[in-house]
């Protein structure tokens, strides 16, 4: 039996790769991308639903599925402030996860970050850690968390710091002890998520960088 997959963050670097790969996955029969703006896809497998993430309860009916892939995220500069970034990176994602759990979604797959820690002094890593802890308290049958480092790939928006990092980090990370911080392509993370969605696993699992390169 094929599965219905939901994706939030479908227009981002990993989300776009994920949709393309799920289209080719035999175990997926329908893909619903939940976006703030229209994001059509050429495959008949994909249905795009435009919604207001600030009013997710009004779209609760859309969260009936087998899988939820959560790839939503932004940067402080894009959002305009740290509070606005938290709204997207924590509040919207957690609200979507709660609606999915209430709708009976069995498997929740979250893109987090290498170094995610609710006690981190870094605001971004602290937000990611807080989100991880919050979703692990929800009644999903299975939760899979993916912790990539700097993501490589073609983005629709220009991020100067990430562009510089994509040039420098592959060289720096050849040094002893720094390999665990090496960048990874968004397509590699998406491929790992697709594989995990089609294989059995424990109730909670966290994939660190080396495991994503597998």
N, C-alpha and C positions, 0 to 999 in steps of 0.2 A: 504494500500500500504506500502510495506517495504521500508526502507531507506538505502542509502549507507553512510557508516561512514568512515572517514579518521582518522588515528591516527599518530601523530608524538610523539616520545618518547616512542615507543611501546616496547622497550626492557628494560625500567626502571621498578622500583618497582610497580608503579601504572599502567603503560602502559601494562605490562604483565597480571596483574589482569584484567584490562579493556577489553583486547581482549578476554580472557576466558569467561568473563561475557557477553560480547556482542554476542559471538557465541551462547549463550543460550537465547538471547533476541529475542522474536518473532517479534518485530518491526524493526529489523535489517536484511536486506537481503544480504548485502555485506560489508565486512570490508577490507579496504586497509591500510596496515601498511607501512609507509614511513620511511625507515631506512638507515643508512650509510653502514651497512653490512647486508648480507643475514640473515634473521630471519624467517625461515619457521615455519608454524603452521599446525598441523594435520587436522584442519577443512577445508572443501571445501569452507566455507564461507569467508575464509581469503585469500587475495592476497597480497603478499609482493613485494614491489617495492624498489629497491636499488637506492639511488640518492646521489648527492653531495650537501650538504646543503649550501656550499659556492657558488653554481651555480644553485640556485633553479629555476630561470627563465627558464632554459632549461627543467624543468619538470613541467611546468605550466599546461600541459594537465592532469596531475594526480590529480589536485585539484578540479575536478568537482564532487560534492557530495552534500549530504543534511546536514551532520554534520561534524565538525572538532573538534576532541579531541586533545588538545595540552598539552602533559605531558612531554615535553622536558626539560632537565635541567642537570646541572653538578655542581661540586664544584670547588673552587679555586685550591685546591691541584690536582684534576684530570686534570683540564684545563691547569695548569702550571702558570697562572697569572690571575690577576683580569680582565685585558682586554680580555683575551681569554675566561674567564668565561662569560663576558658580551656578547661576540660574540654569544655564544650558548644560554644563558638565555634570551637575549633581541633581538639581531639582527636576528638570525635564526627564532625565533618564530614569530617575527613581520613580517618578509618577508613572511613566510608561511601563516600567517593570511591575509595579503594583497592579496596574490594569491588566497586564498580561497574566499575572499569577491568578488574579480573580477570574479571568476568562478561561482558565484551565490550560494555559500554555505549559507544556511539560519541561522543555529544555530552553534555558536562557543562556545566551552566549554574549559576553561583554568584552569589548576592547577597552582595556585599562592602560597602564603605563608601567614600564620598568621603574622600580623604585617606589611604587605606590605604597603609601604608609599614612594612616590617619594621624600619626604623631610627628610627621615630618615638619621641618622648619620651612620647607618649600611649599608655597600655597598650592601650586598645581598638583604636586605629589600628594599633599594632604587631602585635597578634594577627591582625587582618584581613590585613595585609601578609604576615605569615608564612604564613598559610593560602594566600593567592594563590600565593606562591612554591612551596609544597609541592605543590599540586595541578597546577601547570604542569609538574612533573617526571613526572607520571603519564602512561601511554601512551593517553590519549584521542585519538581522531582529531580532535576539535574541542573547544575550551574557550572558553566565553563568560563573561566576568566583568562584573557590573553594579555600579556604584558610586554609589548614591543618597546624598543628604544626609539630613536629618531627614525621617522618613516621616510623612505625614498620613493619617488614616483612623480608623475605629472599632476600637479594641483591646479585647480581652476583659479586660485588666488595666489598672489606672490607673497611668500614669507621670507624676508631677507635673512633672518637668523637661521632658519632651517636650511636655506639654500647654502649659506656659508658652512653650516655644519655638515651638509651632505658632501662638501668638497674636502673638508679637513678631517672629519672623524674616521673615514675609512683608512686614512694614513696613520692617524694617531693610535687607532685601535689595533694596529699591528704590534704595538709595544707590549711587553710582558705585563700581564695583570689587567689590561684594558680591553681585552677581547670581548668581555661580557657587555660592553657598552656600544658595540659596533652597530651601525645602522642596518635596517632591514627594509626591503621593499614591501609596499602595501599589498602587492599581489601575493607575496609569500604568506603574509598574515591571513589574507582572505582564503588562500588555499588550505591552510591549517584549520581554519574555522569550518570550512566545508567538509573536510575529512572527519573532524570531530563530531559534526552534526550527523554523520552517517555511521558512527561506530559506538559501541557501548562504552560506558565509563562510570566512574564513581559519582556520588551525589554532588560533590564539590571538587573541582580540579582547577589548578592554576598552572598555566603554561608560561614559563619564563623564556627569556630570549633564546637560549640554546635549543630549547624544545620547539620553538617556532621555526627555527632554521631546519628542523628535521624534515 
